Amino acid sequence: MKRFWRTAAAIQAADGWTIELDGRPVRTPARALLAVQSEALGRAIAAEWQNAGETVDPRAMPMTGLANAAVDRVMPDKQAFAENLARYGESDLLAYRADGPQSLIDRQSASWDPLLQWARRRFDVDFVTTSGIGFVPQPSGTLERLRHAVAALAPFALAGLSPLVTIGGSLITALAVAEGAVDPEDAWAAASLDESWQLERWGRDLEAEAVLAGRKAEFLAGVRFLELLRP
């Protein structure tokens, strides 16, 4: 899309904050009005539009993309969206440990065990961990409490949580980030631990590093989106 506006602004409205381009409201790809409840998020989205170049690159507008997803994808069926995210708890990354070498085992324990300990305290649950990739079922009570925690989130929070879960492969890490229980950089380090370890062991791979950098940018965009939702 070519740029057709001169100024973008977040405008307070009856249903929150809307984003206007030269006085005309921004709409989602499904043609719904893009309205957000957070002033900080509204201003961040407006800034993305204001700073866009002559040719709009959606990849450079992650707050807009996640807000669009909240309106077009989550709101029409919040329950189904939440259930899809909650299923990641059935095979959470943190439960699947390497069986060697010892340096990787130790690194996983140092990074992942504190997150599991947080979830045990926060949700009063337990987890089963295993070595290797063979599926191991989690206790039904654990899965039910994780589902309840995800279902309790508002549509915009679910939209922000989604890239953390899907990119990181860990519902537990995503919930810890959403509740401010872990530093975002530490959360990304936990989510990308295996890939980072492989790069360290086998040497630089420019293509793999570029892919990892792209995933990190999407992960941290989700973090920022969640932060902008907070009062």
Beta strands, then each sheet from edge to edge (+ up, - down):
strand 1: 8-13
strand 2: 16-21
strand 3: 24-25
strand 4: 35-36
strand 5: 96-97
strand 6: 130-131
sheet 1: 1+ 2- 3+
sheet 2: 1+ 2- 4+
sheet 3: 5+ 6+
end
